[in-house]
Amino acid sequence: MEREEEILQKLNAVSEKEWKEIIDKLTIFVLFKLKRRTIFGAHSEQNLGVNPIDYYIDESISKLFGLDWKWQFEKYSLLDQLKRIIGSLISTNVERYKTKKFHENPTESNKIPAIIEDNDDEENDIYKRFKEAIEACSQDDEELQLYALALDECDSFDDMVIQIGWDKKKLYALQKKMTRRITKYFETKTLE
């Protein structure tokens, strides 16, 4: 049996339940990998044409089934192979974006994104302090870190449920925990 046929046979043997678990884990992986770099730039929806998380997951699976990447199943699990593909896609898109920006009209590439341009300095300062608080308050807790990333990436709790795979009850509990920590953080900052 040819290698390509063997790979496709193994891919087709993966159950729907296994695919769901893999996609859930890939979603979390991509969220962490991109962190907060999806508002503008190489990983933005504007540049990719679709939601960045969907793009990287769909593209990695397509590359695997299209045999553009050959799954080394003896060496890597399916999840690990897809993570490797996503890492490569992210690097490729960054390089492509840098090259594109370099060749663009310099006046256009120096434009400030509209979301920042519309905010005055005071709003930017408040946003910056809030982001610092979130980072400081979540750095010792992996679940809070993921929740903080999801706050940036998702539009609603329903979206967070889909992206992270946690139920709303857990998200509400994390929201309360984060709120308590941020409140305490700002109280100690004003006392200093």
C-alpha positions in Angstrom: 0.0 0.0 0.0 1.3 3.4 -0.9 2.2 5.9 1.9 -0.5 8.4 0.7 -3.2 5.7 0.8 -2.1 4.6 4.2 -2.3 8.2 5.5 -5.8 8.7 4.0 -6.9 5.4 5.5 -5.7 6.4 8.9 -7.3 9.9 8.6 -10.7 8.4 7.5 -10.6 6.0 10.5 -10.6 8.8 13.0 -14.1 8.9 14.6 -16.3 12.0 14.7 -15.9 12.1 18.5 -12.1 12.1 18.2 -12.2 14.9 15.6 -14.4 17.0 17.9 -11.8 16.5 20.8 -9.0 17.3 18.4 -10.7 20.4 17.1 -11.5 21.6 20.7 -7.8 21.2 21.7 -6.6 22.9 18.4 -8.9 25.8 19.2 -7.3 26.3 22.5 -3.8 25.8 21.0 -4.5 28.5 18.3 -5.9 30.9 20.9 -2.7 30.6 23.0 -0.5 30.7 19.9 -2.0 33.9 18.5 -2.7 35.4 21.9 -4.0 38.9 21.2 -2.6 39.3 17.7 -5.9 39.0 15.7 -7.2 42.5 15.8 -5.0 43.6 12.9 -1.9 42.3 11.1 -1.0 38.9 9.7 -3.5 37.0 11.8 -6.5 39.4 11.5 -9.8 38.4 9.9 -9.2 41.3 7.5 -6.0 39.8 6.2 -7.0 36.1 6.3 -10.6 36.7 5.0 -12.1 34.5 7.8 -12.0 34.1 11.5 -8.3 33.4 12.3 -9.0 30.3 14.5 -11.3 28.8 11.8 -8.7 29.6 9.2 -5.7 27.9 10.9 -7.7 24.8 11.9 -9.5 24.4 8.6 -6.3 25.0 6.6 -4.2 22.5 8.7 -6.8 19.8 8.2 -7.0 20.6 4.5 -3.3 20.4 4.1 -3.3 17.0 5.8 -6.2 15.5 3.8 -4.7 17.1 0.6 -1.4 15.4 1.4 0.4 18.7 1.2 1.7 17.6 4.6 2.3 13.9 5.0 1.2 12.7 8.5 4.1 11.0 10.2 1.7 8.8 12.3 4.6 6.7 13.6 6.2 9.8 15.1 3.3 12.2 15.9 -0.3 11.9 17.1 -2.9 13.5 14.8 -3.2 16.4 17.2 0.6 17.0 17.3 0.8 16.8 13.5 -1.9 19.4 13.1 -0.2 21.6 15.7 3.0 21.4 13.7 1.1 22.4 10.5 -0.6 25.3 12.3 2.8 26.5 13.6 4.1 26.4 10.0 1.1 28.2 8.6 1.4 31.0 11.3 5.1 31.5 10.4 4.3 31.5 6.7 1.5 34.1 7.1 3.7 36.4 9.2 6.5 36.3 6.5 3.9 36.8 3.7 2.4 39.8 5.6 5.8 41.4 6.3 6.7 41.1 2.6 3.3 42.5 1.6 3.7 45.5 4.0 7.2 46.1 2.8 6.1 46.4 -0.8 3.0 48.6 -0.1 3.0 52.3 -0.3 4.7 53.5 2.9 2.0 56.0 3.7 -0.6 53.3 3.6 1.4 50.8 5.8 1.8 53.5 8.5 -1.9 54.1 8.9 -3.2 53.6 12.4 -6.0 51.0 12.5 -9.4 52.6 12.7 -10.2 51.0 16.1 -7.2 52.8 17.7 -7.6 56.0 15.6 -11.1 56.6 16.9 -10.1 56.3 20.6 -8.7 59.3 22.3 -5.6 59.1 24.6 -7.6 58.8 27.8 -9.6 55.8 26.5 -6.4 54.1 25.3 -4.8 54.7 28.7 -7.8 53.1 30.5 -7.8 50.2 28.1 -4.0 49.7 28.6 -4.4 49.7 32.4 -7.3 47.3 32.2 -5.3 44.9 30.0 -2.3 45.1 32.4 -4.7 44.3 35.3 -6.1 41.3 33.4 -2.6 40.0 32.7 -1.4 40.5 36.2 -4.5 38.9 37.7 -4.4 35.8 35.5 -0.7 34.9 35.3 -0.8 32.3 38.1 -4.0 30.6 36.9 -4.1 28.7 33.5 -7.9 28.8 33.3 -8.0 32.5 34.0 -5.3 33.0 31.3 -7.5 31.1 28.8 -10.5 33.1 29.9 -8.6 36.4 29.4 -7.6 35.3 25.9 -11.2 34.4 25.2 -12.4 37.8 26.4 -10.2 39.3 23.6 -11.2 36.8 20.9 -14.9 36.2 21.5 -18.0 38.4 21.2 -20.1 36.7 23.8 -20.3 34.0 26.4 -22.0 31.8 23.7 -19.0 32.3 21.5 -16.7 31.5 24.4 -18.6 28.3 25.0 -18.1 27.3 21.4 -14.4 28.4 21.2 -13.2 27.1 24.6 -15.6 24.2 25.1 -16.5 25.2 28.7 -20.0 25.6 29.9 -21.5 28.9 30.9 -21.5 28.1 34.6 -17.7 27.7 34.5 -17.3 30.9 32.5 -19.5 32.8 35.0 -17.4 31.4 37.9 -14.2 32.5 36.1 -15.7 36.0 35.5 -16.5 36.4 39.2 -13.0 35.2 40.1 -11.4 37.6 37.6 -13.6 40.5 38.8 -12.6 40.0 42.4 -8.9 39.8 41.5 -9.1 42.9 39.3 -11.0 44.9 41.9 -8.3 43.9 44.5 -5.6 44.8 42.0 -6.9 48.3 41.4 -7.5 48.8 45.2 -3.9 48.0 45.9 -2.7 50.2 43.0 -4.6 53.2 44.3 -3.2 52.7 47.9 0.4 52.8 46.5 
